[in-house]
Amino acid sequence: MAESNQKKDILTRLSDAGEEAISRVAGSQTTSRLMESVGGLRERLDDVQKKLRGLDELEQRVAKLEKKVSDLAKPKRASSTSSRSRASSTTRRSTPRKKPSSS
């Protein structure tokens, strides 16, 4: 029974020492500064999350704009009347031009 009391005494001492150590750490200025830093970090992470949520919308807008630009960059098909007029204008001259005479 003396051994059992001794074990309880050792466990009681350890728990008391642990509680004392925890209270010292909790009361120190370093711990309070650490907690302030963690709070500030949380706020900054919230801001980053908000900005990242907006990126999806921006990516969709950019994709739409890229599609519009690529559609505008594609050559348009010429109508049949304009292609005929080009063909007739290039085939009009059947005789070669005369060179200007140098006198």
Phi and psi restraints in degrees (range 20) as a CNS / XPLOR table:
assign (resid 1 and name C) (resid 2 and name N)
       (resid 2 and name CA) (resid 2 and name C) 1.0 -65.2 20.0 2
assign (resid 2 and name N) (resid 2 and name CA)
       (resid 2 and name C) (resid 3 and name N) 1.0 -35.5 20.0 2
assign (resid 2 and name C) (resid 3 and name N)
       (resid 3 and name CA) (resid 3 and name C) 1.0 -66.1 20.0 2
assign (resid 3 and name N) (resid 3 and name CA)
       (resid 3 and name C) (resid 4 and name N) 1.0 -38.9 20.0 2
assign (resid 3 and name C) (resid 4 and name N)
       (resid 4 and name CA) (resid 4 and name C) 1.0 -65.8 20.0 2
assign (resid 4 and name N) (resid 4 and name CA)
       (resid 4 and name C) (resid 5 and name N) 1.0 -41.5 20.0 2
assign (resid 4 and name C) (resid 5 and name N)
       (resid 5 and name CA) (resid 5 and name C) 1.0 -65.3 20.0 2
assign (resid 5 and name N) (resid 5 and name CA)
       (resid 5 and name C) (resid 6 and name N) 1.0 -36.8 20.0 2
assign (resid 5 and name C) (resid 6 and name N)
       (resid 6 and name CA) (resid 6 and name C) 1.0 -67.1 20.0 2
assign (resid 6 and name N) (resid 6 and name CA)
       (resid 6 and name C) (resid 7 and name N) 1.0 -40.7 20.0 2
assign (resid 6 and name C) (resid 7 and name N)
       (resid 7 and name CA) (resid 7 and name C) 1.0 -63.6 20.0 2
assign (resid 7 and name N) (resid 7 and name CA)
       (resid 7 and name C) (resid 8 and name N) 1.0 -42.6 20.0 2
assign (resid 7 and name C) (resid 8 and name N)
       (resid 8 and name CA) (resid 8 and name C) 1.0 -63.3 20.0 2
assign (resid 8 and name N) (resid 8 and name CA)
       (resid 8 and name C) (resid 9 and name N) 1.0 -39.8 20.0 2
assign (resid 8 and name C) (resid 9 and name N)
       (resid 9 and name CA) (resid 9 and name C) 1.0 -63.5 20.0 2
assign (resid 9 and name N) (resid 9 and name CA)
       (resid 9 and name C) (resid 10 and name N) 1.0 -42.1 20.0 2
assign (resid 9 and name C) (resid 10 and name N)
       (resid 10 and name CA) (resid 10 and name C) 1.0 -65.7 20.0 2
assign (resid 10 and name N) (resid 10 and name CA)
       (resid 10 and name C) (resid 11 and name N) 1.0 -44.2 20.0 2
assign (resid 10 and name C) (resid 11 and name N)
       (resid 11 and name CA) (resid 11 and name C) 1.0 -65.2 20.0 2
assign (resid 11 and name N) (resid 11 and name CA)
       (resid 11 and name C) (resid 12 and name N) 1.0 -37.6 20.0 2
assign (resid 11 and name C) (resid 12 and name N)
       (resid 12 and name CA) (resid 12 and name C) 1.0 -65.3 20.0 2
assign (resid 12 and name N) (resid 12 and name CA)
       (resid 12 and name C) (resid 13 and name N) 1.0 -43.3 20.0 2
assign (resid 12 and name C) (resid 13 and name N)
       (resid 13 and name CA) (resid 13 and name C) 1.0 -62.0 20.0 2
assign (resid 13 and name N) (resid 13 and name CA)
       (resid 13 and name C) (resid 14 and name N) 1.0 -43.2 20.0 2
assign (resid 13 and name C) (resid 14 and name N)
       (resid 14 and name CA) (resid 14 and name C) 1.0 -63.9 20.0 2
assign (resid 14 and name N) (resid 14 and name CA)
       (resid 14 and name C) (resid 15 and name N) 1.0 -43.2 20.0 2
assign (resid 14 and name C) (resid 15 and name N)
       (resid 15 and name CA) (resid 15 and name C) 1.0 -66.4 20.0 2
assign (resid 15 and name N) (resid 15 and name CA)
       (resid 15 and name C) (resid 16 and name N) 1.0 -39.8 20.0 2
assign (resid 15 and name C) (resid 16 and name N)
       (resid 16 and name CA) (resid 16 and name C) 1.0 -63.2 20.0 2
assign (resid 16 and name N) (resid 16 and name CA)
       (resid 16 and name C) (resid 17 and name N) 1.0 -42.5 20.0 2
assign (resid 16 and name C) (resid 17 and name N)
       (resid 17 and name CA) (resid 17 and name C) 1.0 -65.0 20.0 2
assign (resid 17 and name N) (resid 17 and name CA)
       (resid 17 and name C) (resid 18 and name N) 1.0 -39.0 20.0 2
assign (resid 17 and name C) (resid 18 and name N)
       (resid 18 and name CA) (resid 18 and name C) 1.0 -65.3 20.0 2
assign (resid 18 and name N) (resid 18 and name CA)
       (resid 18 and name C) (resid 19 and name N) 1.0 -42.6 20.0 2
assign (resid 18 and name C) (resid 19 and name N)
       (resid 19 and name CA) (resid 19 and name C) 1.0 -63.2 20.0 2
assign (resid 19 and name N) (resid 19 and name CA)
       (resid 19 and name C) (resid 20 and name N) 1.0 -40.9 20.0 2
assign (resid 19 and name C) (resid 20 and name N)
       (resid 20 and name CA) (resid 20 and name C) 1.0 -64.3 20.0 2
assign (resid 20 and name N) (resid 20 and name CA)
       (resid 20 and name C) (resid 21 and name N) 1.0 -43.0 20.0 2
assign (resid 20 and name C) (resid 21 and name N)
       (resid 21 and name CA) (resid 21 and name C) 1.0 -63.7 20.0 2
assign (resid 21 and name N) (resid 21 and name CA)
       (resid 21 and name C) (resid 22 and name N) 1.0 -42.2 20.0 2
assign (resid 21 and name C) (resid 22 and name N)
       (resid 22 and name CA) (resid 22 and name C) 1.0 -63.9 20.0 2
assign (resid 22 and name N) (resid 22 and name CA)
       (resid 22 and name C) (resid 23 and name N) 1.0 -41.8 20.0 2
assign (resid 22 and name C) (resid 23 and name N)
       (resid 23 and name CA) (resid 23 and name C) 1.0 -66.2 20.0 2
assign (resid 23 and name N) (resid 23 and name CA)
       (resid 23 and name C) (resid 24 and name N) 1.0 -35.6 20.0 2
assign (resid 23 and name C) (resid 24 and name N)
       (resid 24 and name CA) (resid 24 and name C) 1.0 -65.2 20.0 2
assign (resid 24 and name N) (resid 24 and name CA)
       (resid 24 and name C) (resid 25 and name N) 1.0 -45.5 20.0 2
assign (resid 24 and name C) (resid 25 and name N)
       (resid 25 and name CA) (resid 25 and name C) 1.0 -64.0 20.0 2
assign (resid 25 and name N) (resid 25 and name CA)
       (resid 25 and name C) (resid 26 and name N) 1.0 -42.9 20.0 2
assign (resid 25 and name C) (resid 26 and name N)
       (resid 26 and name CA) (resid 26 and name C) 1.0 -64.9 20.0 2
assign (resid 26 and name N) (resid 26 and name CA)
       (resid 26 and name C) (resid 27 and name N) 1.0 -32.1 20.0 2
assign (resid 26 and name C) (resid 27 and name N)
       (resid 27 and name CA) (resid 27 and name C) 1.0 -88.0 20.0 2
assign (resid 27 and name N) (resid 27 and name CA)
       (resid 27 and name C) (resid 28 and name N) 1.0 -4.1 20.0 2
assign (resid 27 and name C) (resid 28 and name N)
       (resid 28 and name CA) (resid 28 and name C) 1.0 -78.9 20.0 2
assign (resid 28 and name N) (resid 28 and name CA)
       (resid 28 and name C) (resid 29 and name N) 1.0 155.0 20.0 2
assign (resid 28 and name C) (resid 29 and name N)
       (resid 29 and name CA) (resid 29 and name C) 1.0 -67.6 20.0 2
assign (resid 29 and name N) (resid 29 and name CA)
       (resid 29 and name C) (resid 30 and name N) 1.0 -33.7 20.0 2
assign (resid 29 and name C) (resid 30 and name N)
       (resid 30 and name CA) (resid 30 and name C) 1.0 -61.9 20.0 2
assign (resid 30 and name N) (resid 30 and name CA)
       (resid 30 and name C) (resid 31 and name N) 1.0 -41.7 20.0 2
assign (resid 30 and name C) (resid 31 and name N)
       (resid 31 and name CA) (resid 31 and name C) 1.0 -65.0 20.0 2
assign (resid 31 and name N) (resid 31 and name CA)
       (resid 31 and name C) (resid 32 and name N) 1.0 -41.1 20.0 2
assign (resid 31 and name C) (resid 32 and name N)
       (resid 32 and name CA) (resid 32 and name C) 1.0 -65.8 20.0 2
assign (resid 32 and name N) (resid 32 and name CA)
       (resid 32 and name C) (resid 33 and name N) 1.0 -38.7 20.0 2
assign (resid 32 and name C) (resid 33 and name N)
       (resid 33 and name CA) (resid 33 and name C) 1.0 -64.8 20.0 2
assign (resid 33 and name N) (resid 33 and name CA)
       (resid 33 and name C) (resid 34 and name N) 1.0 -39.4 20.0 2
assign (resid 33 and name C) (resid 34 and name N)
       (resid 34 and name CA) (resid 34 and name C) 1.0 -62.7 20.0 2
assign (resid 34 and name N) (resid 34 and name CA)
       (resid 34 and name C) (resid 35 and name N) 1.0 -42.8 20.0 2
assign (resid 34 and name C) (resid 35 and name N)
       (resid 35 and name CA) (resid 35 and name C) 1.0 -66.0 20.0 2
assign (resid 35 and name N) (resid 35 and name CA)
       (resid 35 and name C) (resid 36 and name N) 1.0 -37.1 20.0 2
assign (resid 35 and name C) (resid 36 and name N)
       (resid 36 and name CA) (resid 36 and name C) 1.0 -63.9 20.0 2
assign (resid 36 and name N) (resid 36 and name CA)
       (resid 36 and name C) (resid 37 and name N) 1.0 -42.1 20.0 2
assign (resid 36 and name C) (resid 37 and name N)
       (resid 37 and name CA) (resid 37 and name C) 1.0 -63.8 20.0 2
assign (resid 37 and name N) (resid 37 and name CA)
       (resid 37 and name C) (resid 38 and name N) 1.0 -40.4 20.0 2
assign (resid 37 and name C) (resid 38 and name N)
       (resid 38 and name CA) (resid 38 and name C) 1.0 -64.7 20.0 2
assign (resid 38 and name N) (resid 38 and name CA)
       (resid 38 and name C) (resid 39 and name N) 1.0 -39.5 20.0 2
assign (resid 38 and name C) (resid 39 and name N)
       (resid 39 and name CA) (resid 39 and name C) 1.0 -62.8 20.0 2
assign (resid 39 and name N) (resid 39 and name CA)
       (resid 39 and name C) (resid 40 and name N) 1.0 -43.6 20.0 2
assign (resid 39 and name C) (resid 40 and name N)
       (resid 40 and name CA) (resid 40 and name C) 1.0 -64.9 20.0 2
assign (resid 40 and name N) (resid 40 and name CA)
       (resid 40 and name C) (resid 41 and name N) 1.0 -37.7 20.0 2
assign (resid 40 and name C) (resid 41 and name N)
       (resid 41 and name CA) (resid 41 and name C) 1.0 -63.2 20.0 2
assign (resid 41 and name N) (resid 41 and name CA)
       (resid 41 and name C) (resid 42 and name N) 1.0 -39.6 20.0 2
assign (resid 41 and name C) (resid 42 and name N)
       (resid 42 and name CA) (resid 42 and name C) 1.0 -62.0 20.0 2
assign (resid 42 and name N) (resid 42 and name CA)
       (resid 42 and name C) (resid 43 and name N) 1.0 -44.5 20.0 2
assign (resid 42 and name C) (resid 43 and name N)
       (resid 43 and name CA) (resid 43 and name C) 1.0 -61.4 20.0 2
assign (resid 43 and name N) (resid 43 and name CA)
       (resid 43 and name C) (resid 44 and name N) 1.0 -43.5 20.0 2
assign (resid 43 and name C) (resid 44 and name N)
       (resid 44 and name CA) (resid 44 and name C) 1.0 -64.9 20.0 2
assign (resid 44 and name N) (resid 44 and name CA)
       (resid 44 and name C) (resid 45 and name N) 1.0 -38.5 20.0 2
assign (resid 44 and name C) (resid 45 and name N)
       (resid 45 and name CA) (resid 45 and name C) 1.0 -65.0 20.0 2
assign (resid 45 and name N) (resid 45 and name CA)
       (resid 45 and name C) (resid 46 and name N) 1.0 -37.2 20.0 2
assign (resid 45 and name C) (resid 46 and name N)
       (resid 46 and name CA) (resid 46 and name C) 1.0 -61.6 20.0 2
assign (resid 46 and name N) (resid 46 and name CA)
       (resid 46 and name C) (resid 47 and name N) 1.0 -42.6 20.0 2
assign (resid 46 and name C) (resid 47 and name N)
       (resid 47 and name CA) (resid 47 and name C) 1.0 -62.4 20.0 2
assign (resid 47 and name N) (resid 47 and name CA)
       (resid 47 and name C) (resid 48 and name N) 1.0 -42.6 20.0 2
assign (resid 47 and name C) (resid 48 and name N)
       (resid 48 and name CA) (resid 48 and name C) 1.0 -63.5 20.0 2
assign (resid 48 and name N) (resid 48 and name CA)
       (resid 48 and name C) (resid 49 and name N) 1.0 -40.1 20.0 2
assign (resid 48 and name C) (resid 49 and name N)
       (resid 49 and name CA) (resid 49 and name C) 1.0 -62.7 20.0 2
assign (resid 49 and name N) (resid 49 and name CA)
       (resid 49 and name C) (resid 50 and name N) 1.0 -41.7 20.0 2
assign (resid 49 and name C) (resid 50 and name N)
       (resid 50 and name CA) (resid 50 and name C) 1.0 -61.7 20.0 2
assign (resid 50 and name N) (resid 50 and name CA)
       (resid 50 and name C) (resid 51 and name N) 1.0 -42.9 20.0 2
assign (resid 50 and name C) (resid 51 and name N)
       (resid 51 and name CA) (resid 51 and name C) 1.0 -66.9 20.0 2
assign (resid 51 and name N) (resid 51 and name CA)
       (resid 51 and name C) (resid 52 and name N) 1.0 -38.8 20.0 2
assign (resid 51 and name C) (resid 52 and name N)
       (resid 52 and name CA) (resid 52 and name C) 1.0 -67.0 20.0 2
assign (resid 52 and name N) (resid 52 and name CA)
       (resid 52 and name C) (resid 53 and name N) 1.0 -34.4 20.0 2
assign (resid 52 and name C) (resid 53 and name N)
       (resid 53 and name CA) (resid 53 and name C) 1.0 -62.8 20.0 2
assign (resid 53 and name N) (resid 53 and name CA)
       (resid 53 and name C) (resid 54 and name N) 1.0 -33.6 20.0 2
assign (resid 53 and name C) (resid 54 and name N)
       (resid 54 and name CA) (resid 54 and name C) 1.0 -73.3 20.0 2
assign (resid 54 and name N) (resid 54 and name CA)
       (resid 54 and name C) (resid 55 and name N) 1.0 -17.4 20.0 2
assign (resid 54 and name C) (resid 55 and name N)
       (resid 55 and name CA) (resid 55 and name C) 1.0 -66.8 20.0 2
assign (resid 55 and name N) (resid 55 and name CA)
       (resid 55 and name C) (resid 56 and name N) 1.0 -33.9 20.0 2
assign (resid 55 and name C) (resid 56 and name N)
       (resid 56 and name CA) (resid 56 and name C) 1.0 -60.2 20.0 2
assign (resid 56 and name N) (resid 56 and name CA)
       (resid 56 and name C) (resid 57 and name N) 1.0 -44.5 20.0 2
assign (resid 56 and name C) (resid 57 and name N)
       (resid 57 and name CA) (resid 57 and name C) 1.0 -63.0 20.0 2
assign (resid 57 and name N) (resid 57 and name CA)
       (resid 57 and name C) (resid 58 and name N) 1.0 -42.9 20.0 2
assign (resid 57 and name C) (resid 58 and name N)
       (resid 58 and name CA) (resid 58 and name C) 1.0 -64.1 20.0 2
assign (resid 58 and name N) (resid 58 and name CA)
       (resid 58 and name C) (resid 59 and name N) 1.0 -40.1 20.0 2
assign (resid 58 and name C) (resid 59 and name N)
       (resid 59 and name CA) (resid 59 and name C) 1.0 -62.4 20.0 2
assign (resid 59 and name N) (resid 59 and name CA)
       (resid 59 and name C) (resid 60 and name N) 1.0 -39.4 20.0 2
assign (resid 59 and name C) (resid 60 and name N)
       (resid 60 and name CA) (resid 60 and name C) 1.0 -65.5 20.0 2
assign (resid 60 and name N) (resid 60 and name CA)
       (resid 60 and name C) (resid 61 and name N) 1.0 -41.8 20.0 2
assign (resid 60 and name C) (resid 61 and name N)
       (resid 61 and name CA) (resid 61 and name C) 1.0 -64.0 20.0 2
assign (resid 61 and name N) (resid 61 and name CA)
       (resid 61 and name C) (resid 62 and name N) 1.0 -41.7 20.0 2
assign (resid 61 and name C) (resid 62 and name N)
       (resid 62 and name CA) (resid 62 and name C) 1.0 -64.1 20.0 2
assign (resid 62 and name N) (resid 62 and name CA)
       (resid 62 and name C) (resid 63 and name N) 1.0 -40.5 20.0 2
assign (resid 62 and name C) (resid 63 and name N)
       (resid 63 and name CA) (resid 63 and name C) 1.0 -62.4 20.0 2
assign (resid 63 and name N) (resid 63 and name CA)
       (resid 63 and name C) (resid 64 and name N) 1.0 -42.2 20.0 2
assign (resid 63 and name C) (resid 64 and name N)
       (resid 64 and name CA) (resid 64 and name C) 1.0 -63.3 20.0 2
assign (resid 64 and name N) (resid 64 and name CA)
       (resid 64 and name C) (resid 65 and name N) 1.0 -43.6 20.0 2
assign (resid 64 and name C) (resid 65 and name N)
       (resid 65 and name CA) (resid 65 and name C) 1.0 -65.8 20.0 2
assign (resid 65 and name N) (resid 65 and name CA)
       (resid 65 and name C) (resid 66 and name N) 1.0 -39.2 20.0 2
assign (resid 65 and name C) (resid 66 and name N)
       (resid 66 and name CA) (resid 66 and name C) 1.0 -62.7 20.0 2
assign (resid 66 and name N) (resid 66 and name CA)
       (resid 66 and name C) (resid 67 and name N) 1.0 -38.8 20.0 2
assign (resid 66 and name C) (resid 67 and name N)
       (resid 67 and name CA) (resid 67 and name C) 1.0 -64.9 20.0 2
assign (resid 67 and name N) (resid 67 and name CA)
       (resid 67 and name C) (resid 68 and name N) 1.0 -43.3 20.0 2
assign (resid 67 and name C) (resid 68 and name N)
       (resid 68 and name CA) (resid 68 and name C) 1.0 -61.2 20.0 2
assign (resid 68 and name N) (resid 68 and name CA)
       (resid 68 and name C) (resid 69 and name N) 1.0 -43.5 20.0 2
assign (resid 68 and name C) (resid 69 and name N)
       (resid 69 and name CA) (resid 69 and name C) 1.0 -64.1 20.0 2
assign (resid 69 and name N) (resid 69 and name CA)
       (resid 69 and name C) (resid 70 and name N) 1.0 -42.5 20.0 2
assign (resid 69 and name C) (resid 70 and name N)
       (resid 70 and name CA) (resid 70 and name C) 1.0 -66.8 20.0 2
assign (resid 70 and name N) (resid 70 and name CA)
       (resid 70 and name C) (resid 71 and name N) 1.0 -34.5 20.0 2
assign (resid 70 and name C) (resid 71 and name N)
       (resid 71 and name CA) (resid 71 and name C) 1.0 -66.4 20.0 2
assign (resid 71 and name N) (resid 71 and name CA)
       (resid 71 and name C) (resid 72 and name N) 1.0 -38.6 20.0 2
assign (resid 71 and name C) (resid 72 and name N)
       (resid 72 and name CA) (resid 72 and name C) 1.0 -71.3 20.0 2
assign (resid 72 and name N) (resid 72 and name CA)
       (resid 72 and name C) (resid 73 and name N) 1.0 -29.7 20.0 2
assign (resid 72 and name C) (resid 73 and name N)
       (resid 73 and name CA) (resid 73 and name C) 1.0 -77.5 20.0 2
assign (resid 73 and name N) (resid 73 and name CA)
       (resid 73 and name C) (resid 74 and name N) 1.0 -20.0 20.0 2
assign (resid 73 and name C) (resid 74 and name N)
       (resid 74 and name CA) (resid 74 and name C) 1.0 -69.3 20.0 2
assign (resid 74 and name N) (resid 74 and name CA)
       (resid 74 and name C) (resid 75 and name N) 1.0 138.8 20.0 2
assign (resid 74 and name C) (resid 75 and name N)
       (resid 75 and name CA) (resid 75 and name C) 1.0 -68.9 20.0 2
assign (resid 75 and name N) (resid 75 and name CA)
       (resid 75 and name C) (resid 76 and name N) 1.0 138.9 20.0 2
assign (resid 75 and name C) (resid 76 and name N)
       (resid 76 and name CA) (resid 76 and name C) 1.0 -79.7 20.0 2
assign (resid 76 and name N) (resid 76 and name CA)
       (resid 76 and name C) (resid 77 and name N) 1.0 147.1 20.0 2
assign (resid 76 and name C) (resid 77 and name N)
       (resid 77 and name CA) (resid 77 and name C) 1.0 -75.1 20.0 2
assign (resid 77 and name N) (resid 77 and name CA)
       (resid 77 and name C) (resid 78 and name N) 1.0 134.7 20.0 2
assign (resid 77 and name C) (resid 78 and name N)
       (resid 78 and name CA) (resid 78 and name C) 1.0 -78.4 20.0 2
assign (resid 78 and name N) (resid 78 and name CA)
       (resid 78 and name C) (resid 79 and name N) 1.0 145.1 20.0 2
assign (resid 78 and name C) (resid 79 and name N)
       (resid 79 and name CA) (resid 79 and name C) 1.0 -71.9 20.0 2
assign (resid 79 and name N) (resid 79 and name CA)
       (resid 79 and name C) (resid 80 and name N) 1.0 162.6 20.0 2
assign (resid 79 and name C) (resid 80 and name N)
       (resid 80 and name CA) (resid 80 and name C) 1.0 -66.4 20.0 2
assign (resid 80 and name N) (resid 80 and name CA)
       (resid 80 and name C) (resid 81 and name N) 1.0 -31.6 20.0 2
assign (resid 80 and name C) (resid 81 and name N)
       (resid 81 and name CA) (resid 81 and name C) 1.0 -71.2 20.0 2
assign (resid 81 and name N) (resid 81 and name CA)
       (resid 81 and name C) (resid 82 and name N) 1.0 -38.3 20.0 2
assign (resid 81 and name C) (resid 82 and name N)
       (resid 82 and name CA) (resid 82 and name C) 1.0 -72.4 20.0 2
assign (resid 82 and name N) (resid 82 and name CA)
       (resid 82 and name C) (resid 83 and name N) 1.0 -32.4 20.0 2
assign (resid 82 and name C) (resid 83 and name N)
       (resid 83 and name CA) (resid 83 and name C) 1.0 -71.2 20.0 2
assign (resid 83 and name N) (resid 83 and name CA)
       (resid 83 and name C) (resid 84 and name N) 1.0 -32.4 20.0 2
assign (resid 83 and name C) (resid 84 and name N)
       (resid 84 and name CA) (resid 84 and name C) 1.0 -68.7 20.0 2
assign (resid 84 and name N) (resid 84 and name CA)
       (resid 84 and name C) (resid 85 and name N) 1.0 -40.3 20.0 2
assign (resid 84 and name C) (resid 85 and name N)
       (resid 85 and name CA) (resid 85 and name C) 1.0 -66.9 20.0 2
assign (resid 85 and name N) (resid 85 and name CA)
       (resid 85 and name C) (resid 86 and name N) 1.0 -34.9 20.0 2
assign (resid 85 and name C) (resid 86 and name N)
       (resid 86 and name CA) (resid 86 and name C) 1.0 -66.6 20.0 2
assign (resid 86 and name N) (resid 86 and name CA)
       (resid 86 and name C) (resid 87 and name N) 1.0 -41.3 20.0 2
assign (resid 86 and name C) (resid 87 and name N)
       (resid 87 and name CA) (resid 87 and name C) 1.0 -65.6 20.0 2
assign (resid 87 and name N) (resid 87 and name CA)
       (resid 87 and name C) (resid 88 and name N) 1.0 -40.9 20.0 2
assign (resid 87 and name C) (resid 88 and name N)
       (resid 88 and name CA) (resid 88 and name C) 1.0 -70.6 20.0 2
assign (resid 88 and name N) (resid 88 and name CA)
       (resid 88 and name C) (resid 89 and name N) 1.0 -32.4 20.0 2
assign (resid 88 and name C) (resid 89 and name N)
       (resid 89 and name CA) (resid 89 and name C) 1.0 -71.7 20.0 2
assign (resid 89 and name N) (resid 89 and name CA)
       (resid 89 and name C) (resid 90 and name N) 1.0 -30.2 20.0 2
assign (resid 89 and name C) (resid 90 and name N)
       (resid 90 and name CA) (resid 90 and name C) 1.0 -82.3 20.0 2
assign (resid 90 and name N) (resid 90 and name CA)
       (resid 90 and name C) (resid 91 and name N) 1.0 -23.5 20.0 2
assign (resid 90 and name C) (resid 91 and name N)
       (resid 91 and name CA) (resid 91 and name C) 1.0 -98.8 20.0 2
assign (resid 91 and name N) (resid 91 and name CA)
       (resid 91 and name C) (resid 92 and name N) 1.0 2.8 20.0 2
assign (resid 91 and name C) (resid 92 and name N)
       (resid 92 and name CA) (resid 92 and name C) 1.0 -61.4 20.0 2
assign (resid 92 and name N) (resid 92 and name CA)
       (resid 92 and name C) (resid 93 and name N) 1.0 -45.5 20.0 2
assign (resid 92 and name C) (resid 93 and name N)
       (resid 93 and name CA) (resid 93 and name C) 1.0 -82.7 20.0 2
assign (resid 93 and name N) (resid 93 and name CA)
       (resid 93 and name C) (resid 94 and name N) 1.0 110.7 20.0 2
assign (resid 93 and name C) (resid 94 and name N)
       (resid 94 and name CA) (resid 94 and name C) 1.0 -100.1 20.0 2
assign (resid 94 and name N) (resid 94 and name CA)
       (resid 94 and name C) (resid 95 and name N) 1.0 -19.6 20.0 2
assign (resid 94 and name C) (resid 95 and name N)
       (resid 95 and name CA) (resid 95 and name C) 1.0 -106.3 20.0 2
assign (resid 95 and name N) (resid 95 and name CA)
       (resid 95 and name C) (resid 96 and name N) 1.0 144.1 20.0 2
assign (resid 95 and name C) (resid 96 and name N)
       (resid 96 and name CA) (resid 96 and name C) 1.0 -68.9 20.0 2
assign (resid 96 and name N) (resid 96 and name CA)
       (resid 96 and name C) (resid 97 and name N) 1.0 153.1 20.0 2
assign (resid 96 and name C) (resid 97 and name N)
       (resid 97 and name CA) (resid 97 and name C) 1.0 -68.9 20.0 2
assign (resid 97 and name N) (resid 97 and name CA)
       (resid 97 and name C) (resid 98 and name N) 1.0 147.5 20.0 2
assign (resid 97 and name C) (resid 98 and name N)
       (resid 98 and name CA) (resid 98 and name C) 1.0 -84.9 20.0 2
assign (resid 98 and name N) (resid 98 and name CA)
       (resid 98 and name C) (resid 99 and name N) 1.0 140.5 20.0 2
assign (resid 98 and name C) (resid 99 and name N)
       (resid 99 and name CA) (resid 99 and name C) 1.0 -77.2 20.0 2
assign (resid 99 and name N) (resid 99 and name CA)
       (resid 99 and name C) (resid 100 and name N) 1.0 141.4 20.0 2
assign (resid 99 and name C) (resid 100 and name N)
       (resid 100 and name CA) (resid 100 and name C) 1.0 -66.1 20.0 2
assign (resid 100 and name N) (resid 100 and name CA)
       (resid 100 and name C) (resid 101 and name N) 1.0 137.6 20.0 2
assign (resid 100 and name C) (resid 101 and name N)
       (resid 101 and name CA) (resid 101 and name C) 1.0 -80.7 20.0 2
assign (resid 101 and name N) (resid 101 and name CA)
       (resid 101 and name C) (resid 102 and name N) 1.0 136.6 20.0 2
assign (resid 101 and name C) (resid 102 and name N)
       (resid 102 and name CA) (resid 102 and name C) 1.0 -99.4 20.0 2
assign (resid 102 and name N) (resid 102 and name CA)
       (resid 102 and name C) (resid 103 and name N) 1.0 116.8 20.0 2
